[in-house]
Every structure is written in structure tokens, then in C-alpha cells.
Amino acid sequence: MSSISTGRMIDNDSDPVTGRVTWMPAKSIWISAMTAIAIVGGPLTVTPGAFAVFILLTAITIGLGHSVGMHRLLIHRSFRTPLWIERLLVYLGTLVGMAGPFGMIYAHDIRDWAQRQRDCHDLYAHRRSFFTDAFWQMHCAVVLDRPPRFVIEERVRRDRFYRFLEATWMVQQIPVALLLLALGGLPWAVWGIAVRISVSLTGHWLVGHFAHRGGDQGWSVDSVAVQGYNLPRFGLVTFGESFHGNHHAFPESARLGIEPGQPDLGWHFIRLLARLGLASAIKLPHMIVPREGLRRVIPSETAADGYPRGDILPDRP
């Protein structure tokens, strides 16, 4: 069958099921080193200032960088912004320590493509046990026997800044570490780099694990291998990313917390950019062509056409 998610995965008789899980040495050593430093060095160096730096940098890199910059903007193009803003947000997303911009696009798109099929490999579906899934997701990758062809759009592929970030994404922590050492010594560096990265990567996996296995579900999609679920209790700390059932329903929406009582700090940041004249062409659920097979599961307050409208921003504040 042929299925296109973001348009970058070209399905030519591809197989989303058959493949082998392969250990990725660089990825595994990176996250293992960050986690080991955090576990050993974190308790030995904790100070109020170091903890505050950890909270602030995590919010900036995960919230503004990963959720808004990498996910909603670079991957889904759910809104438009000047190139300098886009590059800044993608840079902040790279500082999460997960991958460079091209690696993040690929990791998202291959998973999204696989989950849209009628069946897919257990790694993409988070079907295995808690600890097996943790090892697979953070230390391994699936090598499919017949993968789809991956083509990044030319403007992104040729962007020199993105190419630089892709080649140096691990090294990008060094300037930040040196700045933290100069400002707050070893405690700031340990908590601002190692603790932040290990918590961010582990938290990213945890949301993905539980948001694909069960929970609150306002929407479902027929004939797909994997459903998305919402994790309402974690909406604030994930900047809205835990409302993954909503995201499966409306992947291009700039707003993830689309139901009443679903806090989405990433969406509020996009609204702020819009009010400053720095964001436009913002996509919301009622503006998007519904996914084939999309069904309402739990009735709630919606617009007359059945799709949550949320806050509709004017062109200008």
C-alpha cells in the first residue's frame, strides 16, 4: 500500500514490519555517558542555582526548541516564521541532545509512516515491555528490509546552517558547557548539560512509550497500526506534547492541546510570536483536511462541524 505522512517518506512497495533491531553505538554511548554523569555527578553537585539552570534550559530547549522549533515548525510546518527565528528554534531543539535537524526529521517521519500502515515493527509501535522498549528506543534503531525512500525538501536539505548542526549536533553542547562553567562552575555544567540531556531524552521516550499504548483518546484513526493517546497530567511539563492523541488526529495543527482544559505552552508561545508579527499561516484543526478514517471517540465541546476550533488568531495582534 502507499501512504505518505509528511511527504518525505516515499513508499515504493516498502515493508514497515520486516526488519532487525540494531544497536547504534554512537547513540548508545552518548546517552549512556550523559546518564552516568547525571546519576553520579548530579547528587554531588546539586545547588539551588544549578537546579534553576536545569529547569530553565530544559524549558527552553525542550519547549521552544524541540516542541515548537523541531516538531511543529521544521517537521510539520504548522506555521511560518522568519528564517532567523526558525533557525534559532531549530538550534535550541538541537541542544536537547537527541539528534541534528535531519536526524530528527528522519526519526519522526519513519515512525509516523510506519504507524500509519496496517501493521508495523514492534519498535515503532512501542509494543514490547517497558525495559525492552527503553533499550530499543534510546540505544537502537530498526533496519527495515524494504524501507521507504526518504527525501528532505530542497530548501531544508541545502540550508548550510542545518547542515552544520547535523554534522556537529553533539559538539554543540561544548560552547554551552563552557559558558555554564564560567558562570556557575561545575554544578551548573553538570546540571545544565548532563542532567538536562539525560532527563530530556528519557522523558521523550516515556511520553512516546505511554502515549502509544493507552490512555485518554478523543479521536481515533481507522485501519492504522498504532493509535495515539493523550496523557493529560503531563501537558504542562511537556509543553503540550503529551496530547499525542490529538496530534495523531491533526498532525499539522500548531495547537496540540485542542480540547478544553488541555494546557499547551508551546501553542501559547506560537501565539506570542504571532502577536509580535513573527508567526503567520498558523494551522488549526478546522483548517486541516481530516485524516482518512478519523473518528470522534469521546464527545466534548467542538465547533458546529465537529472539529475543535480553539483560539483563532487574527492576522495582526
BATIZA-34156 format. One record per atom (N, C-alpha, C, CB): residue in three letters; x, y, z. Coordinates in pm, whole numbers, plus 50000, padded with zeros to 5 digits. Glycine has a CB too. Layout:
# BATIZA-34156
ALAXYZ;...
END
This chain:
# BATIZA-34156
MET500844988150000;MET500005000050000;MET500885012450000;MET499055000050122;SER500315023749959;SER501055036249954;SER500505045750058;SER500975042449813;SER501385050950141;SER500955060250245;SER502035070650264;SER500655052850379;ILE501635083350264;ILE502585094150283;ILE502215101650410;ILE502605103750160;SER503185103850497;SER502895111050621;SER503175125950599;SER503735105550738;THR504395130250617;THR504735144250596;THR505145146950451;THR505845148350690;GLY505165136650368;GLY505555138450229;GLY507005135250202;GLY505285152350186;ARG507785132750306;ARG509205129950286;ARG509515115050279;ARG510005136050397;MET508555106650319;MET508735092250309;MET507985087350185;MET508225084950437;ILE508725083150087;ILE508145078549960;ILE508035063449965;ILE508995083249838;ASP506815058649964;ASP506535044449983;ASP506485037349847;ASP505195042450059;ASN507505029549818;ASN507555021649694;ASN507665006849731;ASN508755026049604;ASP506505000449752;ASP506474986449791;ASP507324983949915;ASP506954977649675;SER507254993450008;SER508034992350130;SER507334983250231;SER508275006250192;ASP508104978350327;ASP507584969250429;ASP507854975250566;ASP508224955150416;PRO506814979350641;PRO507024985450772;PRO507214975550886;PRO505874994350805;VAL507154962450855;VAL507184952250960;VAL508514944950966;VAL506074942250938;THR509004940450852;THR510154931550849;THR511464939250857;THR510124923050722;GLY512214936350962;GLY513504942850981;GLY514134938051110;GLY513344958150982;ARG515294943151140;ARG516004938851261;ARG516364950951346;ARG517284930951225;VAL516304949051476;VAL516704959551570;VAL518224959051584;VAL516004957851709;THR518874970251559;THR520334970951558;THR520824981051661;THR520844974551418;TRP521804977051739;TRP522404986151835;TRP523154997251763;TRP523354978551930;MET522955009751805;MET523595021351745;MET524665026451841;MET522555032551710;PRO525935023451818;PRO526985026451915;PRO527065041251955;PRO528315022351860;ALA527075050351858;ALA527245064551892;ALA526065069451976;ALA527355073051763;LYS524865066051934;LYS523655069952007;LYS523675064152148;LYS522385065251932;SER524025051452161;SER524015044652289;SER525065050152384;SER524225029752269;ILE526275052052333;ILE527365057252417;ILE527045071552463;ILE528705056952341;TRP526485079452374;TRP526135093252407;TRP525145093852524;TRP525545100352285;ILE524035086852511;ILE523025087752616;ILE523485080552743;ILE521695081752567;SER524275069952728;SER524795063052847;SER525745072152924;SER525515050052807;ALA526595079452851;ALA527555088352917;ALA526835099652989;ALA528545094052816;MET525855105752922;MET525095116652985;MET524355111753110;MET524095122752884;THR523775099853099;THR523015094353212;THR523945090853329;THR522235081953169;ALA525095085053299;ALA526055081453404;ALA526555093853476;ALA527235073653345;ILE526885104253401;ILE527355116753463;ILE526245122753550;ILE527795126953354;ALA525005122153500;ALA523885127753575;ALA523645120053705;ALA522615127553490;ILE523695106753697;ILE523425098553816;ILE524515100153922;ILE523285083753777;VAL525775100453876;VAL526895101453970;VAL527135116054011;VAL528165095553908;GLY527205124753912;GLY527575138653940;GLY526445147453986;GLY528165144553820;GLY525205144053947;GLY524075152453985;GLY523935154354135;GLY522825146553931;PRO523835143354213;PRO523695144954359;PRO524895151654424;PRO523475131554423;LEU526085149954366;LEU527295155654426;LEU527435170554401;LEU528515148554374;THR526755175754298;THR526955189654259;THR525685198054269;THR527465190254118;VAL524615192554322;VAL523355199754322;VAL523415212054412;VAL522225190554366;THR522965223154357;THR522815235754430;THR521515242054381;THR524055245354410;PRO520955251654455;PRO519755258354404;PRO519975264754267;PRO519305268954502;GLY521135270754248;GLY521425277054120;GLY521525266954008;GLY522695284954128;ALA522185255654033;ALA522325245253931;ALA520975239453893;ALA523255234053981;PHE520125237353993;PHE518785231953966;PHE517955241953885;PHE518065228354097;ALA518085254753916;ALA517375265153842;ALA517845265553697;ALA517575278953908;VAL519155264053675;VAL519685263653538;VAL519135251653463;VAL521215263153540;PHE519055240153530;PHE518485228053470;PHE517035230553426;PHE518545216253569;ILE516225236353514;ILE514815238953481;ILE514715248653365;ILE514065244453603;LEU515455259553370;LEU515365269853267;LEU515815264553131;LEU516205281953305;LEU516975258053126;LEU517485253152998;LEU516635241752943;LEU518925248453014;THR516075233453031;THR515195222752984;THR513935228652921;THR514815213353100;ALA513355238752985;ALA512165245152930;ALA512465251452795;ALA511635255653027;ILE513605258052783;ILE513965264752658;ILE514225254752547;ILE515185273652678;THR515025244452577;THR515415235152470;THR514295225352435;THR516645227352512;ILE513635219652535;ILE512545210252506;ILE511305217652457;ILE512205202052631;GLY510935228352528;GLY509695235352495;GLY509775243452368;GLY509305244252607;LEU510665253352367;LEU510775262052250;LEU511525255152136;LEU511465275052287;GLY512575247752171;GLY513395241652067;GLY512785229252006;GLY514725238152123;HIS512545219152088;HIS512055206452035;HIS510585207151994;HIS512255195352137;SER509725211052087;SER508285210652060;SER507885220651952;SER507505213352187;VAL508285233151969;VAL507875243551873;VAL508775243451750;VAL507905257351939;GLY510095244051771;GLY511005245551657;GLY511155233151571;GLY512335249451706;MET511555222051633;MET511765209751558;MET510455203551511;MET512535199651642;HIS509515201551606;HIS508335193451577;HIS507275201151498;HIS507735188451705;ARG506785212051555;ARG505655218851490;ARG506085227051369;ARG504975227851590;LEU507295232751373;LEU507735241351264;LEU508515233851156;LEU508585252651319;LEU509655228051193;LEU510515221851091;LEU509885209251033;LEU511875218451152;ILE509305200951116;ILE508765188151068;ILE507385189751006;ILE508695178151182;HIS506465196451076;HIS505075196851029;HIS504685209750958;HIS504175194751144;ARG505515219950965;ARG505205232750902;ARG503805237450940;ARG505315231650749;SER503535237151070;SER502215241151119;SER502075256351129;SER501945234851253;PHE503165263451109;PHE503105278051099;PHE504365282751026;PHE502995284651241;ARG504375295550990;ARG505545301250924;ARG506135312251011;ARG505165306850785;THR507435313850999;THR508135324051076;THR509365328250997;THR508525318751219;PRO509915340051021;PRO511145343950952;PRO512245333550970;PRO511625357651002;LEU513125332550872;LEU514135322050873;LEU515035323050996;LEU514985322850745;TRP515335335051041;TRP516225336351157;TRP515565330851284;TRP516635350951179;ILE514265332651295;ILE513535326751408;ILE513525311551395;ILE512085332251417;GLU513245306551275;GLU513235292051254;GLU514575285951289;GLU512865288651109;ARG515655292051242;ARG516975286551270;ARG517295286951418;ARG518035294151192;LEU516915297651486;LEU517155298551629;LEU516415287451704;LEU516725312251682;LEU515155285151670;LEU514365274851737;LEU514915260951707;LEU512895275751694;VAL515345258551584;VAL515915245551550;VAL517245243451622;VAL516105244351397;TYR518025254151635;TYR519265253251712;TYR518965249251856;TYR520025266451708;LEU517985255651917;LEU517605252252054;LEU517135237752062;LEU516505261652104;GLY516425233051959;GLY516005219051955;GLY517165209551943;GLY515065216951840;THR518205213551871;THR519405205351860;THR520095203951996;THR520365211351757;LEU520015214452077;LEU520645214052209;LEU519975204252305;LEU520625227852271;VAL518795199052269;VAL518185188552351;VAL519135176652361;VAL516825184252292;GLY519935174352255;GLY520905163452258;GLY520365150452203;GLY521365161252398;MET519315151352121;MET518705139352066;MET519265135951927;MET517195140952058;ALA519425146151845;ALA519925144451709;ALA520015158151645;ALA519005134951625;GLY520595158651525;GLY520575170851446;GLY519245172351375;GLY521725170951346;PRO519045183251302;PRO517745185651237;PRO517355174851137;PRO517765198951168;PHE518295169951057;PHE517955159550960;PHE517655146351030;PHE519085157650859;GLY518425143451132;GLY518185131251208;GLY516845131451279;GLY519285129151310;MET516455143151331;MET515155144351396;MET514015142651296;MET515035157751466;ILE514165148651178;ILE513135147251075;ILE512975132551036;ILE513475155750950;TYR514105125751014;TYR514025111650974;TYR513405103151083;TYR515415106350938;ALA513865104851208;ALA513345096651318;ALA511845098451333;ALA514055100251450;HIS511375110751318;HIS509935113351328;HIS509195107151210;HIS509665128451334;ASP509685109551089;ASP508935105650970;ASP508875090650949;ASP509535112150850;ILE509955083550979;ILE509915069050959;ILE508955062651059;ILE511315062950974;ARG508895067851181;ARG507955062851280;ARG506525066151240;ARG508275068651420;ASP506315078551197;ASP504985082851157;ASP504485074751037;ASP504995097751123;TRP505365072650941;TRP504995064550823;TRP504625050350864;TRP506155064250720;ALA505445044250950;ALA505185030450993;ALA503875029251069;ALA506335025251079;GLN503615038751158;GLN502405038151239;GLN501145040051157;GLN502475048451348;ARG501255045951040;ARG500085048150954;ARG499715035850871;ARG500345059850862;GLN500585025650869;GLN500295013550795;GLN499345004650877;GLN501595005950761;ARG498894993850817;ARG498014984650889;ARG498744976850996;ARG497364974950791;ASP500044975250981;ASP500874968951083;ASP502264974851071;ASP500904953251069;CYS503044973951177;CYS504404979151172;CYS505264971751273;CYS504434994451199;HIS506554974051267;HIS507514967551358;HIS507204971451502;HIS508964971351320;ASP507494962451595;ASP507204964751736;ASP507904977151791;ASP507614952751817;LEU509094980451741;LEU509784992251790;LEU508985004851759;LEU511184993251727;TYR508455005851638;TYR507685017751601;TYR506365018551678;TYR507405017651452;ALA505855007151722;ALA504575006751793;ALA504725007151944;ALA503814994351753;HIS505945006751996;HIS506185006252141;HIS505444994452204;HIS505735019552208;ARG505444982952137;ARG504674971352184;ARG505394963152290;ARG504334962552069;ARG506694963652293;ARG507434954952384;ARG507344959952528;ARG508894954052340;SER507894952152620;SER507834955452762;SER508564968652790;SER508434944052847;PHE508324974052907;PHE508844987152945;PHE510354988152924;PHE508514990153092;PHE511114978852979;PHE512574979852973;PHE513114976252835;PHE513194970853078;THR512464966952766;THR512894963852629;THR512664975952540;THR512134951552574;ASP511514982252555;ASP511234994052474;ASP512225005352506;ASP509804998852498;ALA512575006852633;ALA513545017152671;ALA514885014852601;ALA513745017352824;PHE515365002452603;PHE516644999552538;PHE516545001452387;PHE517084985152570;TRP515484996452328;TRP515314997952183;TRP515275012552140;TRP514054990952138;GLN514445020352208;GLN514225034052165;GLN515445042952186;GLN513055039852238;MET516165040952295;MET517265050052328;MET518645045052287;MET517265052652474;HIS518745032152249;HIS520055026852216;HIS520115019852080;HIS520495017252323;CYS518975018352015;CYS518925010351892;CYS518125017451783;CYS518314996451921;ALA518025010951669;ALA517175015451560;ALA516745003251480;ALA517925025851468;VAL515655004751406;VAL515204993851319;VAL515834995651182;VAL513644993651309;VAL516394985051130;VAL516864984750992;VAL515874976350914;VAL518344979050980;LEU514974982950842;LEU513954975950766;LEU514554969350643;LEU512834985450725;ASP513994957850607;ASP514464951150486;ASP514104959150361;ASP513854937050477;ARG512904965250363;ARG512474973450249;ARG511924986650303;ARG511394965950162;PRO512804996050333;PRO512355008850389;PRO511835018050279;PRO513495015750464;PRO511055028050316;PRO510645038250218;PRO511825047250185;PRO509465046550272;ARG511705054350076;ARG512755063950037;ARG512515077150110;ARG512775066249883;PHE513585082550168;PHE513495094650249;PHE514065106350170;PHE514235092950384;VAL513235116550149;VAL513665128250071;VAL513285140850148;VAL513025128249928;ILE514295148150196;ILE514045160850264;ILE513865171750159;ILE515215164450361;GLU512925180850185;GLU512685191750091;GLU513965199650066;GLU511565200950143;GLU514125204549944;GLU515385210449900;GLU515805222249986;GLU515285214849756;ARG514875230850022;ARG515235242950098;ARG515895239250230;ARG513985251550124;VAL515375229050297;VAL515945224650425;VAL517255217050400;VAL514945215750502;ARG517225208250302;ARG518405199950274;ARG519635208450239;ARG518115190250160;ARG519435219650170;ARG520545227950125;ARG520915238950224;ARG520205234049992;ASP520175240150331;ASP520445250650429;ASP521785248050498;ASP519295251450533;ARG522725257150482;ARG524075255050535;ARG524085254250686;ARG525005266050488;PHE523245262050750;PHE523205261850896;PHE522695248350945;PHE522315273150950;TYR521675242950882;TYR521155229850923;TYR522165218850894;TYR519835226950850;ARG522875220050785;ARG523905210050754;ARG525025210550859;ARG524505212550612;PHE525345222550904;PHE526365224151009;PHE525885217951139;PHE526705238951030;LEU524635220651176;LEU524095214851300;LEU524045199651291;LEU522695220351329;GLU523685194451176;GLU523605179951161;GLU524975173351180;GLU523045176351023;ALA526015179851131;ALA527365174151140;ALA527975175851278;ALA528265180551037;THR527435185151358;THR528095188551485;THR527145188351604;THR528745202151475;TRP526015181051594;TRP524985182651697;TRP525455178851838;TRP523785174351661;MET526325169151851;MET526855165951984;MET527815176952032;MET527575152251981;VAL528625181851941;VAL529615192051975;VAL528965205152019;VAL530535194551856;GLN527725207251979;GLN527035219752014;GLN526885221552165;GLN525665220151948;GLN527045210852242;GLN526965212052388;GLN528205218952446;GLN526785198252451;ILE529315218752374;ILE530575223852430;ILE530515238852459;ILE531715221052335;PRO530085247252363;PRO530015261652396;PRO529095264452515;PRO529535269552275;VAL527975257352523;VAL527045259252635;VAL527715254852765;VAL525735251352613;ALA528425243652763;ALA529105238652882;ALA530175248552929;ALA529745224952855;LEU530925254152836;LEU531965263752873;LEU531355276252935;LEU532805267552750;LEU530235280852878;LEU529555292452935;LEU529045289553076;LEU528395296752845;LEU528475277853095;LEU527965274053227;LEU529105272653328;LEU527175260953218;LEU530225267153285;LEU531395266053373;LEU531865279853417;LEU532535258453303;ALA531875289253322;ALA532345302753353;ALA531395309953448;ALA532505310853226;LEU530105307353435;LEU529105314653514;LEU528835308253649;LEU527825315653437;GLY528835294853654;GLY528435288253778;GLY529275276553819;GLY527055283753766;GLY530385274153748;GLY531265263253785;GLY530725249553746;GLY531515263553932;LEU531325239253803;LEU530985225453768;LEU529495222153792;LEU531855215953848;PRO528875226553903;PRO527465223153925;PRO526565227753810;PRO526975229354054;TRP526775239853761;TRP525945244753650;TRP526175236453525;TRP526235259553622;ALA527425232553499;ALA527735224753379;ALA527115210753387;ALA529255223653360;VAL527235204253505;VAL526665190853520;VAL525155191153505;VAL527045184853656;TRP524495200453573;TRP523035200953568;TRP522505207253439;TRP522505208653688;GLY523265216353382;GLY522815222853259;GLY523075214753134;GLY523475235953245;ILE523955204753143;ILE524265196353026;ILE523835181953052;ILE525785196852993;ALA524545174753137;ALA524315160353152;ALA522945157253211;ALA525395154253241;VAL522585163753321;VAL521285160953382;VAL520155164953286;VAL521135168453517;ARG520295176653225;ARG519255181253131;ARG519085171653015;ARG519605195053078;ILE520185167352953;ILE520095158552836;ILE519525145052875;ILE521465156852771;SER520005139152985;SER519525125853023;SER518045126253061;SER520345120453141;VAL517615136553132;VAL516195137753168;VAL515345140353044;VAL515995149053272;SER515825148852955;SER515075152052834;SER514885139852744;SER515765163152757;LEU515955132152724;LEU515865120552636;LEU515035109452700;LEU517255115352602;THR515195107452829;THR514385097352897;THR512915101552899;THR514885095153041;GLY512665114352924;GLY511295119352924;GLY510645118352788;GLY511265133552971;HIS511405121052684;HIS510885119852547;HIS510465105452519;HIS511935124352445;TRP511295095952560;TRP510925081952541;TRP509695078352623;TRP512085072652578;LEU509625082652748;LEU508485079252833;LEU507165084152774;LEU508675085152972;VAL507155096352723;VAL505935101452660;VAL505585092952538;VAL506105116352619;GLY506575089952455;GLY506315081552339;GLY505825067652377;GLY507545080452254;HIS506395061952481;HIS506005048552524;HIS504545048152568;HIS506915043752639;PHE504195056752662;PHE502845056252717;PHE501795062352624;PHE502815063452850;ALA502185072052542;ALA501215078552453;ALA500855069952333;ALA501755091752406;HIS501515058452317;HIS501165049252209;HIS500595036052261;HIS502385046452122;ARG500385035052392;ARG499925022452450;ARG498525023152510;ARG500875017952556;GLY498055034852549;GLY496725035952606;GLY496565049052680;GLY496435024352699;GLY495325052352712;GLY495055064652785;GLY493835071752729;GLY496245073652780;ASP493765084552757;ASP492665092852709;ASP492725093652557;ASP492725106952772;GLN491575092352494;GLN491565092452347;GLN490285099352298;GLN491665078052290;GLY490425111752254;GLY489275118852199;GLY489045115752053;GLY489455133452216;TRP490075110351987;TRP489995107451844;TRP490685094151816;TRP490635118751761;SER490245087351713;SER490935075251666;SER490985075551515;SER490225062351717;VAL491885067651461;VAL492045066751316;VAL491905052151275;VAL493425072451270;ASP490985049251186;ASP490735035551143;ASP491895030251058;ASP489425034651066;SER492075017051064;SER492965009650973;SER494425014050981;SER492485011250832;VAL494895017451102;VAL496315020651119;VAL496895011551228;VAL496505035651156;ALA498205009951225;ALA498855000851319;ALA498875006051461;ALA500264998251274;VAL498955019251477;VAL499155024951610;VAL498235036951629;VAL500645029151630;GLN497575037451743;GLN496775048951782;GLN497595058051875;GLN495465044451852;GLY497215070551880;GLY497825079751974;GLY496895082452090;GLY498205092951905;TYR497455084952208;TYR496665087452328;TYR497175099952398;TYR496705075152424;ASN496285106152473;ASN496665118052550;ASN497075114252691;ASN495495128152553;LEU498045121452745;LEU498485119952883;LEU498255133352952;LEU500015115452892;PRO497025135952995;PRO496655149453042;PRO497495154753157;PRO495235149353084;ARG497955146153246;ARG498685150853364;ARG500045156853329;ARG498875139553461;PHE500515154253210;PHE501865158753173;PHE501845169653066;PHE502685146953124;GLY500675175753046;GLY500555186052945;GLY501475197852967;GLY499155190852938;LEU501545202653091;LEU502355214453119;LEU503845211753103;LEU502085219353259;VAL504345200953163;VAL505795198553161;VAL506295194453024;VAL506155187853263;THR505405189952935;THR505825186152800;THR505505196852697;THR505155173052760;PHE505055208652741;PHE504685219552651;PHE503595215352553;PHE505905224252573;GLY502735205952594;GLY501625201552511;GLY501885188852434;GLY501275212252415;GLU503125183852433;GLU503465172152353;GLU502785159352404;GLU504965170152351;SER502355159252529;SER501715147052581;SER500295145152529;SER501705147552733;PHE499745155052460;PHE498435153252399;PHE498615146852261;PHE497675167052387;HIS499125134652266;HIS499565128052143;HIS498395122352063;HIS500555116952175;GLY497295119352131;GLY496105115152058;GLY495595126251968;GLY495015110752154;ASN495625138452018;ASN495245149851936;ASN496185151351817;ASN495245162752020;HIS497465149051843;HIS498455150651735;HIS498265140151626;HIS499875149751792;HIS497935127951664;HIS497645117751563;HIS496435121751480;HIS497415104151629;ALA495465128251543;ALA494245132251472;ALA494505143951378;ALA493145135951571;PHE495315153551424;PHE495565165651346;PHE497065168551345;PHE494765177851404;PRO497845161051267;PRO499305162151274;PRO499845175951239;PRO499925152051183;GLU499155183351154;GLU499685196251109;GLU499225207851197;GLU499275198850967;SER498465205051301;SER497965215851387;SER499075221751472;SER496825210651476;ALA499145234951476;ALA500115241751562;ALA499735240551708;ALA500245256351524;ARG498475237551733;ARG497995235951870;ARG497775221251899;ARG496695244051892;LEU498405216052005;LEU498265202052042;LEU497205200152151;LEU499585196552089;GLY497115209552243;GLY496075208852346;GLY494795215152294;GLY496535215952475;ILE494055207852211;ILE492935213652137;ILE491605212752209;ILE492815207152004;GLU491545205052318;GLU490305203452392;GLU490305212652514;GLU490105188652435;PRO489135215852569;PRO489095223952692;PRO489885217352805;PRO487635226052735;GLY490665225352877;GLY491425220252990;GLY492705213052953;GLY490585211253067;GLN493195214952830;GLN494445208652788;GLN495515219452771;GLN494245200752656;PRO496345221652873;PRO497355232252865;PRO498435229252762;PRO498005234353001;ASP498765239152683;ASP499725237452574;ASP500595249952568;ASP498995234852436;LEU501695249852642;LEU502565261552648;LEU503235264352513;LEU503635259652755;GLY503485253852436;GLY504055255852303;GLY503125264152216;GLY504335242452236;TRP501835261552225;TRP500835269152149;TRP500825283752194;TRP499445263052166;HIS500945286252323;HIS500935299952372;HIS502175307552323;HIS500865300252525;PHE503295300552310;PHE504485307052256;PHE504275310652108;PHE505725297852271;ILE503645301952033;ILE503355304951892;ILE502405316951884;ILE502725292651821;ARG501425317551972;ARG500505329051975;ARG501265341952005;ARG499405326852081;LEU502255341152096;LEU503075352852127;LEU503845357352003;LEU504035349752242;LEU504445347751932;LEU505145351251808;LEU504205358051710;LEU505765338751745;ALA502995352951700;ALA502015358851608;ALA501675373151647;ALA500755350351603;ARG501515375551775;ARG501175388951821;ARG502325398751798;ARG500805388751969;LEU503545393451794;LEU504705401751765;LEU504965402951615;LEU505935396051834;GLY504095396951536;GLY504265397251391;GLY505335387851340;GLY504585410951347;LEU505685377651420;LEU506775368551384;LEU506285354551349;LEU507755367751498;ALA504985352351345;ALA504435339351304;ALA503165341851223;ALA504135330251428;SER502995333951119;SER501825335351033;SER501455321650977;SER502105345450918;ALA500375321250899;ALA499905308850835;ALA499785297650939;ALA500865304650722;ILE499215300951054;ILE499085291351163;ILE497945281751134;ILE498855298651298;LYS498235268851139;LYS497235258551108;LYS496595253351237;LYS497875246951029;LEU495275252051233;LEU494495246551343;LEU493595235551290;LEU493665257651415;PRO493045227051377;PRO492305215251330;PRO491235218051225;PRO491675208651445;HIS490445228651241;HIS489355230951147;HIS489855235651011;HIS488395241151203;MET491155239050999;MET491725243450872;MET492365231950795;MET492755254250896;ILE492445220250856;ILE493215209050801;ILE492265198750742;ILE494095202650909;VAL492635193250626;VAL491865182350567;VAL491945170450661;VAL492385178650424;PRO490795165150708;PRO490815154150806;PRO491525141850752;PRO489395150550847;ARG492225134850838;ARG492855122250800;ARG491785112150761;ARG493725116750915;GLU492085103750666;GLU491155093150628;GLU490965083650745;GLU491675085450504;GLY489715080850778;GLY489415071850888;GLY489355078451024;GLY490405061050892;LEU489445091851031;LEU489405098751159;LEU488015098251220;LEU489855113351142;ARG487925094251346;ARG486625092951414;ARG486715099351553;ARG486195078051426;ARG485605105451594;ARG485475110751728;ARG485215099151824;ARG484335121351736;VAL485905099151938;VAL485725088452035;VAL484905093252154;VAL487075083252081;ILE485275104752209;ILE484575109952326;ILE484035123752292;ILE485525110652450;PRO482715125852298;PRO482165138952268;PRO482665149452366;PRO480635138452270;SER482885161452316;SER483245172852401;SER482855185452329;SER484765172852435;GLU483245196852383;GLU482865209352321;GLU483635210952190;GLU483135221252415;THR482905211652080;THR483515213351949;THR482755223951873;THR483535200051871;ALA483285227151758;ALA482595236351670;ALA481435229151603;ALA483565242251564;ALA480655236351528;ALA479465230551466;ALA479825219351369;ALA478675241251393;ASP481015220051308;ASP481415209751213;ASP482055197751282;ASP482375215551111;GLY482155197951416;GLY482695186651489;GLY484165187551520;GLY482445174451415;TYR484845198051473;TYR486275199251494;TYR486575210551591;TYR487005201551362;PRO487445208151690;PRO487755218451788;PRO488395230451720;PRO488675213051897;ARG487905242351751;ARG488445254251687;ARG489555260651770;ARG487335264251664;GLY489455260751901;GLY490465267351981;GLY490435282251957;GLY491855261851951;ASP491565288851984;ASP491665303151964;ASP492115305951822;ASP492625309552066;ILE491355313751748;ILE491725317451613;ILE492355331151619;ILE490495317151516;LEU493615331751580;LEU494315344351588;LEU494045353051467;LEU495795342051602;PRO493945366051484;PRO493855374851369;PRO495195375551300;PRO493375388851411;ASP495195381251179;ASP496465382551107;ASP497455391151183;ASP496235388350969;ARG496895401151255;ARG497745410051334;ARG497235410651477;ARG497805424251273;PRO498115412751573;PRO497655413651711;PRO496735425651731;PRO498845414451806;
END
